Amino acid sequence: MVKEVETVTDPRDLFREHIADNGLKQTWVADKLELSYGHFSLILKKERDLSENNRFKLNELFSTNY
């Protein structure tokens, strides 16, 4: 019997995909979050944590629920 493993998708992957799919610029998104582009880029690359506050702001900005 094969046991299925549930994989959890990191919301940063979903946000990065949403940005690309909708032709948005990371600099524009960073500006809306009041973050520097460099810091936002590191968040998307998973080199910095995504705070709950920034996750909330991104979901609000994109009308998503990641």
URLINSUL-V57994 format. One record per backbone hydrogen bond with DSSP energy under -0.5 kcal/mol. CO is the residue of the C=O (numbers start at 1). NH is the residue of the N-H. Records with the same first field share a line. If there is no record, write none. Layout:
CO: NH, NH
//
This chain:
1: 3
2: 4
4: 6
5: 7
7: 9
10: 13, 14
11: 15
12: 16
13: 17
14: 18
15: 19
16: 20
17: 21
18: 22
19: 24
20: 23
25: 29
26: 30
27: 31
28: 32
29: 33
30: 34, 35
31: 34
36: 40
37: 41
38: 42
39: 43
40: 44
41: 45
42: 47, 48
43: 46
49: 51
51: 55
52: 56
53: 57
54: 58
55: 59
56: 60
57: 61
58: 62
59: 63, 64
//
